[in-house]
């Protein structure tokens, strides 16, 4: 089902590559979720609010990119 929707073979990729990409993205976002509130709270912003804003915006962006990744602009 996923192969037919995302056309993995047609795009020259496989499940392993996509899973490694997903894990890499997850680890990068986990790092950002810890770092962003630490940096921005030094300016007086509430750390909890920064954490939740970062988490929500990253979650929405990941879902949108995952669903629209097959759209081509050419």
N, CA, C and O atoms as a Tripos MOL2 file, in Angstrom:
@<TRIPOS>MOLECULE
protein
  296   295    74     0     0
PROTEIN
NO_CHARGES

@<TRIPOS>ATOM
      1 N           0.8240   -1.1900    0.0000 N.3       1 UNK1
      2 CA          0.0000    0.0000    0.0000 C.3       1 UNK1
      3 C           0.8710    1.2570    0.0000 C.2       1 UNK1
      4 O           0.6370    2.1670   -0.7950 O.2       1 UNK1
      5 N           1.8640    1.3170    0.8760 N.am      2 UNK2
      6 CA          2.7320    2.4980    0.9290 C.3       2 UNK2
      7 C           3.5520    2.6440   -0.3450 C.2       2 UNK2
      8 O           3.7890    3.7540   -0.8200 O.2       2 UNK2
      9 N           3.9860    1.5040   -0.8950 N.am      3 UNK3
     10 CA          4.7860    1.5630   -2.1150 C.3       3 UNK3
     11 C           3.9710    2.1290   -3.2720 C.2       3 UNK3
     12 O           4.4920    2.8960   -4.0830 O.2       3 UNK3
     13 N           2.7130    1.7590   -3.3510 N.am      4 UNK4
     14 CA          1.8850    2.2710   -4.4510 C.3       4 UNK4
     15 C           1.5530    3.7520   -4.2500 C.2       4 UNK4
     16 O           1.4540    4.4950   -5.2270 O.2       4 UNK4
     17 N           1.3790    4.1910   -3.0000 N.am      5 UNK5
     18 CA          1.0520    5.5990   -2.7520 C.3       5 UNK5
     19 C           2.2600    6.5010   -2.9830 C.2       5 UNK5
     20 O           2.1600    7.5120   -3.6780 O.2       5 UNK5
     21 N           3.4060    6.1340   -2.4000 N.am      6 UNK6
     22 CA          4.5990    6.9750   -2.5020 C.3       6 UNK6
     23 C           5.4900    6.6190   -3.6920 C.2       6 UNK6
     24 O           6.4560    7.3300   -3.9680 O.2       6 UNK6
     25 N           5.1800    5.5300   -4.4020 N.am      7 UNK7
     26 CA          5.9440    5.1040   -5.5810 C.3       7 UNK7
     27 C           7.4370    4.9920   -5.2540 C.2       7 UNK7
     28 O           8.2800    5.5970   -5.9170 O.2       7 UNK7
     29 N           7.7400    4.2110   -4.2260 N.am      8 UNK8
     30 CA          9.1130    4.0910   -3.7500 C.3       8 UNK8
     31 C          10.0490    3.5610   -4.8280 C.2       8 UNK8
     32 O          11.1170    4.1340   -5.0440 O.2       8 UNK8
     33 N           9.6750    2.4870   -5.5060 N.am      9 UNK9
     34 CA         10.5410    1.9140   -6.5400 C.3       9 UNK9
     35 C          10.7330    2.8840   -7.7060 C.2       9 UNK9
     36 O          11.8230    2.9890   -8.2670 O.2       9 UNK9
     37 N           9.6750    3.5770   -8.0540 N.am     10 UNK10
     38 CA          9.7440    4.5500   -9.1550 C.3      10 UNK10
     39 C          10.6940    5.7010   -8.8300 C.2      10 UNK10
     40 O          11.3480    6.2440   -9.7210 O.2      10 UNK10
     41 N          10.7680    6.0730   -7.5460 N.am     11 UNK11
     42 CA         11.6480    7.1550   -7.1220 C.3      11 UNK11
     43 C          13.0360    6.6730   -6.7180 C.2      11 UNK11
     44 O          13.8620    7.4670   -6.2670 O.2      11 UNK11
     45 N          13.2950    5.3910   -6.8740 N.am     12 UNK12
     46 CA         14.6240    4.8490   -6.6130 C.3      12 UNK12
     47 C          14.9710    4.7440   -5.1330 C.2      12 UNK12
     48 O          16.1220    4.9620   -4.7550 O.2      12 UNK12
     49 N          14.0100    4.4180   -4.3020 N.am     13 UNK13
     50 CA         14.2600    4.2790   -2.8730 C.3      13 UNK13
     51 C          13.5970    3.0000   -2.3770 C.2      13 UNK13
     52 O          12.9180    2.3050   -3.1320 O.2      13 UNK13
     53 N          13.8030    2.7000   -1.1020 N.am     14 UNK14
     54 CA         13.1840    1.5150   -0.5100 C.3      14 UNK14
     55 C          12.7810    1.8300    0.9290 C.2      14 UNK14
     56 O          13.0090    2.9330    1.4260 O.2      14 UNK14
     57 N          12.1810    0.8470    1.5810 N.am     15 UNK15
     58 CA         11.7000    1.0590    2.9470 C.3      15 UNK15
     59 C          12.8410    1.3760    3.9070 C.2      15 UNK15
     60 O          12.6960    2.2350    4.7760 O.2      15 UNK15
     61 N          13.9710    0.6930    3.7590 N.am     16 UNK16
     62 CA         15.1130    0.8990    4.6660 C.3      16 UNK16
     63 C          15.5960    2.3510    4.6090 C.2      16 UNK16
     64 O          15.8200    2.9730    5.6470 O.2      16 UNK16
     65 N          15.7540    2.8800    3.4190 N.am     17 UNK17
     66 CA         16.2080    4.2620    3.2560 C.3      17 UNK17
     67 C          15.2290    5.2370    3.8830 C.2      17 UNK17
     68 O          15.6330    6.1890    4.5510 O.2      17 UNK17
     69 N          13.9560    5.0020    3.6720 N.am     18 UNK18
     70 CA         12.9350    5.8990    4.2140 C.3      18 UNK18
     71 C          12.8620    5.8130    5.7340 C.2      18 UNK18
     72 O          12.6450    6.8270    6.3960 O.2      18 UNK18
     73 N          13.0400    4.6230    6.2950 N.am     19 UNK19
     74 CA         13.0290    4.4690    7.7520 C.3      19 UNK19
     75 C          14.2370    5.1560    8.3650 C.2      19 UNK19
     76 O          14.1090    5.8110    9.3990 O.2      19 UNK19
     77 N          15.4080    5.0230    7.7530 N.am     20 UNK20
     78 CA         16.6020    5.7110    8.2470 C.3      20 UNK20
     79 C          16.4090    7.2240    8.1800 C.2      20 UNK20
     80 O          16.8150    7.9430    9.0920 O.2      20 UNK20
     81 N          15.7930    7.7030    7.1110 N.am     21 UNK21
     82 CA         15.4880    9.1310    6.9950 C.3      21 UNK21
     83 C          14.5330    9.5930    8.0840 C.2      21 UNK21
     84 O          14.6950   10.6810    8.6370 O.2      21 UNK21
     85 N          13.5440    8.7720    8.3910 N.am     22 UNK22
     86 CA         12.5950    9.1030    9.4470 C.3      22 UNK22
     87 C          13.2500    9.1410   10.8210 C.2      22 UNK22
     88 O          12.9640   10.0260   11.6270 O.2      22 UNK22
     89 N          14.1240    8.1840   11.0860 N.am     23 UNK23
     90 CA         14.8410    8.1620   12.3680 C.3      23 UNK23
     91 C          15.7490    9.3780   12.4920 C.2      23 UNK23
     92 O          15.8370    9.9850   13.5590 O.2      23 UNK23
     93 N          16.4200    9.7320   11.4070 N.am     24 UNK24
     94 CA         17.2840   10.9130   11.4120 C.3      24 UNK24
     95 C          16.4850   12.1770   11.7050 C.2      24 UNK24
     96 O          16.9110   13.0210   12.4930 O.2      24 UNK24
     97 N          15.3330   12.3030   11.0710 N.am     25 UNK25
     98 CA         14.4640   13.4580   11.3180 C.3      25 UNK25
     99 C          13.9920   13.4850   12.7640 C.2      25 UNK25
    100 O          13.9710   14.5430   13.3940 O.2      25 UNK25
    101 N          13.6150   12.3290   13.2890 N.am     26 UNK26
    102 CA         13.1700   12.2520   14.6750 C.3      26 UNK26
    103 C          14.2720   12.6920   15.6350 C.2      26 UNK26
    104 O          14.0160   13.4720   16.5530 O.2      26 UNK26
    105 N          15.4890   12.2030   15.4350 N.am     27 UNK27
    106 CA         16.5960   12.5710   16.3200 C.3      27 UNK27
    107 C          16.9260   14.0620   16.2280 C.2      27 UNK27
    108 O          17.2380   14.6930   17.2370 O.2      27 UNK27
    109 N          16.8570   14.6210   15.0250 N.am     28 UNK28
    110 CA         17.1010   16.0570   14.8680 C.3      28 UNK28
    111 C          16.0390   16.8660   15.5990 C.2      28 UNK28
    112 O          16.3570   17.8630   16.2470 O.2      28 UNK28
    113 N          14.7790   16.4450   15.5000 N.am     29 UNK29
    114 CA         13.7080   17.1820   16.1790 C.3      29 UNK29
    115 C          13.7900   17.0140   17.6930 C.2      29 UNK29
    116 O          13.4710   17.9410   18.4360 O.2      29 UNK29
    117 N          14.2140   15.8450   18.1540 N.am     30 UNK30
    118 CA         14.3900   15.6510   19.5940 C.3      30 UNK30
    119 C          15.4570   16.6030   20.1250 C.2      30 UNK30
    120 O          15.3150   17.1570   21.2150 O.2      30 UNK30
    121 N          16.5130   16.7880   19.3590 N.am     31 UNK31
    122 CA         17.5750   17.7250   19.7330 C.3      31 UNK31
    123 C          17.0450   19.1600   19.7510 C.2      31 UNK31
    124 O          17.3240   19.9130   20.6840 O.2      31 UNK31
    125 N          16.2890   19.5330   18.7330 N.am     32 UNK32
    126 CA         15.7380   20.8840   18.6460 C.3      32 UNK32
    127 C          14.7560   21.1490   19.7840 C.2      32 UNK32
    128 O          14.7160   22.2540   20.3250 O.2      32 UNK32
    129 N          13.9600   20.1350   20.1530 N.am     33 UNK33
    130 CA         12.9930   20.3140   21.2420 C.3      33 UNK33
    131 C          13.6870   20.6110   22.5640 C.2      33 UNK33
    132 O          13.1200   21.2950   23.4160 O.2      33 UNK33
    133 N          14.8850   20.1160   22.7460 N.am     34 UNK34
    134 CA         15.6340   20.4280   23.9590 C.3      34 UNK34
    135 C          16.3970   21.7350   23.8600 C.2      34 UNK34
    136 O          16.5050   22.4760   24.8370 O.2      34 UNK34
    137 N          16.9220   22.0140   22.6880 N.am     35 UNK35
    138 CA         17.7850   23.1820   22.5080 C.3      35 UNK35
    139 C          17.0030   24.4850   22.3670 C.2      35 UNK35
    140 O          17.3720   25.4940   22.9680 O.2      35 UNK35
    141 N          15.9460   24.4750   21.5950 N.am     36 UNK36
    142 CA         15.1950   25.6960   21.3080 C.3      36 UNK36
    143 C          14.6770   26.3920   22.5670 C.2      36 UNK36
    144 O          14.8870   27.5960   22.7110 O.2      36 UNK36
    145 N          14.0110   25.6890   23.4840 N.am     37 UNK37
    146 CA         13.5550   26.3660   24.7050 C.3      37 UNK37
    147 C          14.7010   26.8910   25.5610 C.2      37 UNK37
    148 O          14.5810   27.9450   26.1870 O.2      37 UNK37
    149 N          15.8040   26.1630   25.5890 N.am     38 UNK38
    150 CA         16.9630   26.6040   26.3700 C.3      38 UNK38
    151 C          17.5020   27.9270   25.8360 C.2      38 UNK38
    152 O          17.7900   28.8430   26.6060 O.2      38 UNK38
    153 N          17.6350   28.0200   24.5240 N.am     39 UNK39
    154 CA         18.1720   29.2420   23.9240 C.3      39 UNK39
    155 C          17.2020   30.4110   24.0500 C.2      39 UNK39
    156 O          17.6040   31.5070   24.4410 O.2      39 UNK39
    157 N          15.9380   30.1930   23.7240 N.am     40 UNK40
    158 CA         14.9870   31.2930   23.6940 C.3      40 UNK40
    159 C          14.5030   31.7160   25.0770 C.2      40 UNK40
    160 O          14.0580   32.8500   25.2500 O.2      40 UNK40
    161 N          14.5820   30.8280   26.0600 N.am     41 UNK41
    162 CA         14.1640   31.2220   27.4090 C.3      41 UNK41
    163 C          15.1450   32.2120   28.0210 C.2      41 UNK41
    164 O          14.8030   32.9110   28.9750 O.2      41 UNK41
    165 N          16.3610   32.2820   27.4840 N.am     42 UNK42
    166 CA         17.3340   33.2760   27.9510 C.3      42 UNK42
    167 C          16.8870   34.6970   27.6060 C.2      42 UNK42
    168 O          17.3780   35.6590   28.1960 O.2      42 UNK42
    169 N          15.9650   34.8340   26.6600 N.am     43 UNK43
    170 CA         15.4580   36.1550   26.2850 C.3      43 UNK43
    171 C          14.2410   36.5540   27.1170 C.2      43 UNK43
    172 O          13.7100   37.6530   26.9570 O.2      43 UNK43
    173 N          13.8010   35.6660   28.0000 N.am     44 UNK44
    174 CA         12.6630   35.9780   28.8460 C.3      44 UNK44
    175 C          11.3800   35.2790   28.4370 C.2      44 UNK44
    176 O          10.3610   35.4180   29.1140 O.2      44 UNK44
    177 N          11.4090   34.5390   27.3560 N.am     45 UNK45
    178 CA         10.2250   33.7980   26.9110 C.3      45 UNK45
    179 C          10.0300   32.5780   27.8100 C.2      45 UNK45
    180 O          11.0050   32.0230   28.3160 O.2      45 UNK45
    181 N           8.7900   32.1600   28.0120 N.am     46 UNK46
    182 CA          8.5520   30.9710   28.8470 C.3      46 UNK46
    183 C           9.0020   29.6960   28.1270 C.2      46 UNK46
    184 O           8.5950   29.4480   26.9920 O.2      46 UNK46
    185 N           9.8300   28.8970   28.7780 N.am     47 UNK47
    186 CA         10.3900   27.6970   28.1660 C.3      47 UNK47
    187 C           9.3120   26.6850   27.7900 C.2      47 UNK47
    188 O           9.4010   26.0470   26.7410 O.2      47 UNK47
    189 N           8.2990   26.5340   28.6340 N.am     48 UNK48
    190 CA          7.2340   25.5630   28.3340 C.3      48 UNK48
    191 C           6.4670   25.9560   27.0680 C.2      48 UNK48
    192 O           6.1390   25.1020   26.2450 O.2      48 UNK48
    193 N           6.1910   27.2290   26.9230 N.am     49 UNK49
    194 CA          5.4920   27.7030   25.7290 C.3      49 UNK49
    195 C           6.3120   27.5010   24.4730 C.2      49 UNK49
    196 O           5.7800   27.1250   23.4290 O.2      49 UNK49
    197 N           7.6020   27.7480   24.5720 N.am     50 UNK50
    198 CA          8.4950   27.5480   23.4240 C.3      50 UNK50
    199 C           8.5460   26.0720   23.0500 C.2      50 UNK50
    200 O           8.5080   25.7170   21.8710 O.2      50 UNK50
    201 N           8.6340   25.2170   24.0640 N.am     51 UNK51
    202 CA          8.6760   23.7720   23.8200 C.3      51 UNK51
    203 C           7.4240   23.3230   23.0770 C.2      51 UNK51
    204 O           7.5190   22.6300   22.0640 O.2      51 UNK51
    205 N           6.2550   23.7110   23.5690 N.am     52 UNK52
    206 CA          5.0090   23.2780   22.9320 C.3      52 UNK52
    207 C           4.8350   23.8880   21.5490 C.2      52 UNK52
    208 O           4.3540   23.2110   20.6410 O.2      52 UNK52
    209 N           5.2070   25.1340   21.3690 N.am     53 UNK53
    210 CA          5.1060   25.7510   20.0390 C.3      53 UNK53
    211 C           6.0210   25.0520   19.0420 C.2      53 UNK53
    212 O           5.6390   24.8210   17.8950 O.2      53 UNK53
    213 N           7.2250   24.7170   19.4830 N.am     54 UNK54
    214 CA          8.1620   23.9990   18.6140 C.3      54 UNK54
    215 C           7.6240   22.6160   18.2720 C.2      54 UNK54
    216 O           7.6690   22.1920   17.1170 O.2      54 UNK54
    217 N           7.1130   21.9120   19.2850 N.am     55 UNK55
    218 CA          6.6010   20.5600   19.0630 C.3      55 UNK55
    219 C           5.3990   20.5570   18.1240 C.2      55 UNK55
    220 O           5.3150   19.7240   17.2210 O.2      55 UNK55
    221 N           4.4810   21.4730   18.3320 N.am     56 UNK56
    222 CA          3.2730   21.5210   17.4990 C.3      56 UNK56
    223 C           3.6210   21.9020   16.0610 C.2      56 UNK56
    224 O           3.1310   21.2810   15.1180 O.2      56 UNK56
    225 N           4.4650   22.9180   15.8930 N.am     57 UNK57
    226 CA          4.8150   23.3380   14.5300 C.3      57 UNK57
    227 C           5.6080   22.2530   13.8070 C.2      57 UNK57
    228 O           5.4010   22.0360   12.6130 O.2      57 UNK57
    229 N           6.5020   21.5750   14.5010 N.am     58 UNK58
    230 CA          7.2690   20.4960   13.8760 C.3      58 UNK58
    231 C           6.3600   19.3250   13.5170 C.2      58 UNK58
    232 O           6.5100   18.7250   12.4520 O.2      58 UNK58
    233 N           5.4270   19.0000   14.3920 N.am     59 UNK59
    234 CA          4.5010   17.9060   14.1090 C.3      59 UNK59
    235 C           3.6330   18.1880   12.9030 C.2      59 UNK59
    236 O           3.4580   17.3200   12.0480 O.2      59 UNK59
    237 N           3.0980   19.3680   12.8260 N.am     60 UNK60
    238 CA          2.2630   19.7480   11.6800 C.3      60 UNK60
    239 C           3.0830   19.7400   10.3970 C.2      60 UNK60
    240 O           2.6310   19.2250    9.3740 O.2      60 UNK60
    241 N           4.2790   20.3050   10.4460 N.am     61 UNK61
    242 CA          5.1320   20.3510    9.2510 C.3      61 UNK61
    243 C           5.5070   18.9460    8.7810 C.2      61 UNK61
    244 O           5.5170   18.6800    7.5790 O.2      61 UNK61
    245 N           5.8140   18.0530    9.7060 N.am     62 UNK62
    246 CA          6.1730   16.6800    9.3290 C.3      62 UNK62
    247 C           4.9920   15.9500    8.6970 C.2      62 UNK62
    248 O           5.1580   15.2400    7.7050 O.2      62 UNK62
    249 N           3.8160   16.1200    9.2600 N.am     63 UNK63
    250 CA          2.6300   15.4620    8.7020 C.3      63 UNK63
    251 C           2.3250   15.9920    7.3070 C.2      63 UNK63
    252 O           2.0530   15.2130    6.3930 O.2      63 UNK63
    253 N           2.3670   17.2980    7.1380 N.am     64 UNK64
    254 CA          2.0930   17.8970    5.8230 C.3      64 UNK64
    255 C           3.1190   17.4410    4.7950 C.2      64 UNK64
    256 O           2.7550   17.0670    3.6800 O.2      64 UNK64
    257 N           4.3880   17.4700    5.1570 N.am     65 UNK65
    258 CA          5.4240   17.0480    4.2130 C.3      65 UNK65
    259 C           5.3070   15.5640    3.8870 C.2      65 UNK65
    260 O           5.5450   15.1590    2.7490 O.2      65 UNK65
    261 N           4.9460   14.7590    4.8690 N.am     66 UNK66
    262 CA          4.7660   13.3360    4.6160 C.3      66 UNK66
    263 C           3.6200   13.0510    3.6550 C.2      66 UNK66
    264 O           3.7230   12.1700    2.8010 O.2      66 UNK66
    265 N           2.5450   13.7880    3.7920 N.am     67 UNK67
    266 CA          1.3900   13.5680    2.9230 C.3      67 UNK67
    267 C           1.5710   14.1660    1.5370 C.2      67 UNK67
    268 O           1.0360   13.6380    0.5620 O.2      67 UNK67
    269 N           2.3060   15.2430    1.4380 N.am     68 UNK68
    270 CA          2.4610   15.9220    0.1480 C.3      68 UNK68
    271 C           3.7830   15.6380   -0.5480 C.2      68 UNK68
    272 O           4.1110   16.2840   -1.5430 O.2      68 UNK68
    273 N           4.5350   14.6900   -0.0390 N.am     69 UNK69
    274 CA          5.8780   14.4630   -0.5690 C.3      69 UNK69
    275 C           5.8770   13.9440   -2.0040 C.2      69 UNK69
    276 O           6.9110   13.9940   -2.6700 O.2      69 UNK69
    277 N           4.7700   13.4600   -2.4850 N.am     70 UNK70
    278 CA          4.7160   12.9100   -3.8250 C.3      70 UNK70
    279 C           4.3790   13.9640   -4.8820 C.2      70 UNK70
    280 O           4.4220   13.6750   -6.0780 O.2      70 UNK70
    281 N           4.0490   15.1670   -4.4560 N.am     71 UNK71
    282 CA          3.6730   16.2120   -5.4070 C.3      71 UNK71
    283 C           4.9300   16.7620   -6.0810 C.2      71 UNK71
    284 O           5.9010   17.1070   -5.4080 O.2      71 UNK71
    285 N           4.9060   16.8400   -7.3900 N.am     72 UNK72
    286 CA          6.0140   17.3490   -8.1790 C.3      72 UNK72
    287 C           5.6380   18.7180   -8.7540 C.2      72 UNK72
    288 O           4.4920   18.9470   -9.1390 O.2      72 UNK72
    289 N           6.6120   19.6130   -8.8070 N.am     73 UNK73
    290 CA          6.3590   20.9520   -9.3360 C.3      73 UNK73
    291 C           6.7560   21.0940  -10.7940 C.2      73 UNK73
    292 O           6.5830   22.1660  -11.3740 O.2      73 UNK73
    293 N           7.2850   20.0320  -11.4030 N.am     74 UNK74
    294 CA          7.7170   20.1470  -12.8060 C.3      74 UNK74
    295 C           6.6510   19.7980  -13.7810 C.2      74 UNK74
    296 O           6.8780   19.8520  -14.9900 O.2      74 UNK74
@<TRIPOS>BOND
     1     1     2 1
     2     2     3 1
     3     3     4 2
     4     3     5 am
     5     5     6 1
     6     6     7 1
     7     7     8 2
     8     7     9 am
     9     9    10 1
    10    10    11 1
    11    11    12 2
    12    11    13 am
    13    13    14 1
    14    14    15 1
    15    15    16 2
    16    15    17 am
    17    17    18 1
    18    18    19 1
    19    19    20 2
    20    19    21 am
    21    21    22 1
    22    22    23 1
    23    23    24 2
    24    23    25 am
    25    25    26 1
    26    26    27 1
    27    27    28 2
    28    27    29 am
    29    29    30 1
    30    30    31 1
    31    31    32 2
    32    31    33 am
    33    33    34 1
    34    34    35 1
    35    35    36 2
    36    35    37 am
    37    37    38 1
    38    38    39 1
    39    39    40 2
    40    39    41 am
    41    41    42 1
    42    42    43 1
    43    43    44 2
    44    43    45 am
    45    45    46 1
    46    46    47 1
    47    47    48 2
    48    47    49 am
    49    49    50 1
    50    50    51 1
    51    51    52 2
    52    51    53 am
    53    53    54 1
    54    54    55 1
    55    55    56 2
    56    55    57 am
    57    57    58 1
    58    58    59 1
    59    59    60 2
    60    59    61 am
    61    61    62 1
    62    62    63 1
    63    63    64 2
    64    63    65 am
    65    65    66 1
    66    66    67 1
    67    67    68 2
    68    67    69 am
    69    69    70 1
    70    70    71 1
    71    71    72 2
    72    71    73 am
    73    73    74 1
    74    74    75 1
    75    75    76 2
    76    75    77 am
    77    77    78 1
    78    78    79 1
    79    79    80 2
    80    79    81 am
    81    81    82 1
    82    82    83 1
    83    83    84 2
    84    83    85 am
    85    85    86 1
    86    86    87 1
    87    87    88 2
    88    87    89 am
    89    89    90 1
    90    90    91 1
    91    91    92 2
    92    91    93 am
    93    93    94 1
    94    94    95 1
    95    95    96 2
    96    95    97 am
    97    97    98 1
    98    98    99 1
    99    99   100 2
   100    99   101 am
   101   101   102 1
   102   102   103 1
   103   103   104 2
   104   103   105 am
   105   105   106 1
   106   106   107 1
   107   107   108 2
   108   107   109 am
   109   109   110 1
   110   110   111 1
   111   111   112 2
   112   111   113 am
   113   113   114 1
   114   114   115 1
   115   115   116 2
   116   115   117 am
   117   117   118 1
   118   118   119 1
   119   119   120 2
   120   119   121 am
   121   121   122 1
   122   122   123 1
   123   123   124 2
   124   123   125 am
   125   125   126 1
   126   126   127 1
   127   127   128 2
   128   127   129 am
   129   129   130 1
   130   130   131 1
   131   131   132 2
   132   131   133 am
   133   133   134 1
   134   134   135 1
   135   135   136 2
   136   135   137 am
   137   137   138 1
   138   138   139 1
   139   139   140 2
   140   139   141 am
   141   141   142 1
   142   142   143 1
   143   143   144 2
   144   143   145 am
   145   145   146 1
   146   146   147 1
   147   147   148 2
   148   147   149 am
   149   149   150 1
   150   150   151 1
   151   151   152 2
   152   151   153 am
   153   153   154 1
   154   154   155 1
   155   155   156 2
   156   155   157 am
   157   157   158 1
   158   158   159 1
   159   159   160 2
   160   159   161 am
   161   161   162 1
   162   162   163 1
   163   163   164 2
   164   163   165 am
   165   165   166 1
   166   166   167 1
   167   167   168 2
   168   167   169 am
   169   169   170 1
   170   170   171 1
   171   171   172 2
   172   171   173 am
   173   173   174 1
   174   174   175 1
   175   175   176 2
   176   175   177 am
   177   177   178 1
   178   178   179 1
   179   179   180 2
   180   179   181 am
   181   181   182 1
   182   182   183 1
   183   183   184 2
   184   183   185 am
   185   185   186 1
   186   186   187 1
   187   187   188 2
   188   187   189 am
   189   189   190 1
   190   190   191 1
   191   191   192 2
   192   191   193 am
   193   193   194 1
   194   194   195 1
   195   195   196 2
   196   195   197 am
   197   197   198 1
   198   198   199 1
   199   199   200 2
   200   199   201 am
   201   201   202 1
   202   202   203 1
   203   203   204 2
   204   203   205 am
   205   205   206 1
   206   206   207 1
   207   207   208 2
   208   207   209 am
   209   209   210 1
   210   210   211 1
   211   211   212 2
   212   211   213 am
   213   213   214 1
   214   214   215 1
   215   215   216 2
   216   215   217 am
   217   217   218 1
   218   218   219 1
   219   219   220 2
   220   219   221 am
   221   221   222 1
   222   222   223 1
   223   223   224 2
   224   223   225 am
   225   225   226 1
   226   226   227 1
   227   227   228 2
   228   227   229 am
   229   229   230 1
   230   230   231 1
   231   231   232 2
   232   231   233 am
   233   233   234 1
   234   234   235 1
   235   235   236 2
   236   235   237 am
   237   237   238 1
   238   238   239 1
   239   239   240 2
   240   239   241 am
   241   241   242 1
   242   242   243 1
   243   243   244 2
   244   243   245 am
   245   245   246 1
   246   246   247 1
   247   247   248 2
   248   247   249 am
   249   249   250 1
   250   250   251 1
   251   251   252 2
   252   251   253 am
   253   253   254 1
   254   254   255 1
   255   255   256 2
   256   255   257 am
   257   257   258 1
   258   258   259 1
   259   259   260 2
   260   259   261 am
   261   261   262 1
   262   262   263 1
   263   263   264 2
   264   263   265 am
   265   265   266 1
   266   266   267 1
   267   267   268 2
   268   267   269 am
   269   269   270 1
   270   270   271 1
   271   271   272 2
   272   271   273 am
   273   273   274 1
   274   274   275 1
   275   275   276 2
   276   275   277 am
   277   277   278 1
   278   278   279 1
   279   279   280 2
   280   279   281 am
   281   281   282 1
   282   282   283 1
   283   283   284 2
   284   283   285 am
   285   285   286 1
   286   286   287 1
   287   287   288 2
   288   287   289 am
   289   289   290 1
   290   290   291 1
   291   291   292 2
   292   291   293 am
   293   293   294 1
   294   294   295 1
   295   295   296 2
@<TRIPOS>SUBSTRUCTURE
     1 UNK1         2 RESIDUE 1 A UNK
     2 UNK2         6 RESIDUE 1 A UNK
     3 UNK3        10 RESIDUE 1 A UNK
     4 UNK4        14 RESIDUE 1 A UNK
     5 UNK5        18 RESIDUE 1 A UNK
     6 UNK6        22 RESIDUE 1 A UNK
     7 UNK7        26 RESIDUE 1 A UNK
     8 UNK8        30 RESIDUE 1 A UNK
     9 UNK9        34 RESIDUE 1 A UNK
    10 UNK10       38 RESIDUE 1 A UNK
    11 UNK11       42 RESIDUE 1 A UNK
    12 UNK12       46 RESIDUE 1 A UNK
    13 UNK13       50 RESIDUE 1 A UNK
    14 UNK14       54 RESIDUE 1 A UNK
    15 UNK15       58 RESIDUE 1 A UNK
    16 UNK16       62 RESIDUE 1 A UNK
    17 UNK17       66 RESIDUE 1 A UNK
    18 UNK18       70 RESIDUE 1 A UNK
    19 UNK19       74 RESIDUE 1 A UNK
    20 UNK20       78 RESIDUE 1 A UNK
    21 UNK21       82 RESIDUE 1 A UNK
    22 UNK22       86 RESIDUE 1 A UNK
    23 UNK23       90 RESIDUE 1 A UNK
    24 UNK24       94 RESIDUE 1 A UNK
    25 UNK25       98 RESIDUE 1 A UNK
    26 UNK26      102 RESIDUE 1 A UNK
    27 UNK27      106 RESIDUE 1 A UNK
    28 UNK28      110 RESIDUE 1 A UNK
    29 UNK29      114 RESIDUE 1 A UNK
    30 UNK30      118 RESIDUE 1 A UNK
    31 UNK31      122 RESIDUE 1 A UNK
    32 UNK32      126 RESIDUE 1 A UNK
    33 UNK33      130 RESIDUE 1 A UNK
    34 UNK34      134 RESIDUE 1 A UNK
    35 UNK35      138 RESIDUE 1 A UNK
    36 UNK36      142 RESIDUE 1 A UNK
    37 UNK37      146 RESIDUE 1 A UNK
    38 UNK38      150 RESIDUE 1 A UNK
    39 UNK39      154 RESIDUE 1 A UNK
    40 UNK40      158 RESIDUE 1 A UNK
    41 UNK41      162 RESIDUE 1 A UNK
    42 UNK42      166 RESIDUE 1 A UNK
    43 UNK43      170 RESIDUE 1 A UNK
    44 UNK44      174 RESIDUE 1 A UNK
    45 UNK45      178 RESIDUE 1 A UNK
    46 UNK46      182 RESIDUE 1 A UNK
    47 UNK47      186 RESIDUE 1 A UNK
    48 UNK48      190 RESIDUE 1 A UNK
    49 UNK49      194 RESIDUE 1 A UNK
    50 UNK50      198 RESIDUE 1 A UNK
    51 UNK51      202 RESIDUE 1 A UNK
    52 UNK52      206 RESIDUE 1 A UNK
    53 UNK53      210 RESIDUE 1 A UNK
    54 UNK54      214 RESIDUE 1 A UNK
    55 UNK55      218 RESIDUE 1 A UNK
    56 UNK56      222 RESIDUE 1 A UNK
    57 UNK57      226 RESIDUE 1 A UNK
    58 UNK58      230 RESIDUE 1 A UNK
    59 UNK59      234 RESIDUE 1 A UNK
    60 UNK60      238 RESIDUE 1 A UNK
    61 UNK61      242 RESIDUE 1 A UNK
    62 UNK62      246 RESIDUE 1 A UNK
    63 UNK63      250 RESIDUE 1 A UNK
    64 UNK64      254 RESIDUE 1 A UNK
    65 UNK65      258 RESIDUE 1 A UNK
    66 UNK66      262 RESIDUE 1 A UNK
    67 UNK67      266 RESIDUE 1 A UNK
    68 UNK68      270 RESIDUE 1 A UNK
    69 UNK69      274 RESIDUE 1 A UNK
    70 UNK70      278 RESIDUE 1 A UNK
    71 UNK71      282 RESIDUE 1 A UNK
    72 UNK72      286 RESIDUE 1 A UNK
    73 UNK73      290 RESIDUE 1 A UNK
    74 UNK74      294 RESIDUE 1 A UNK
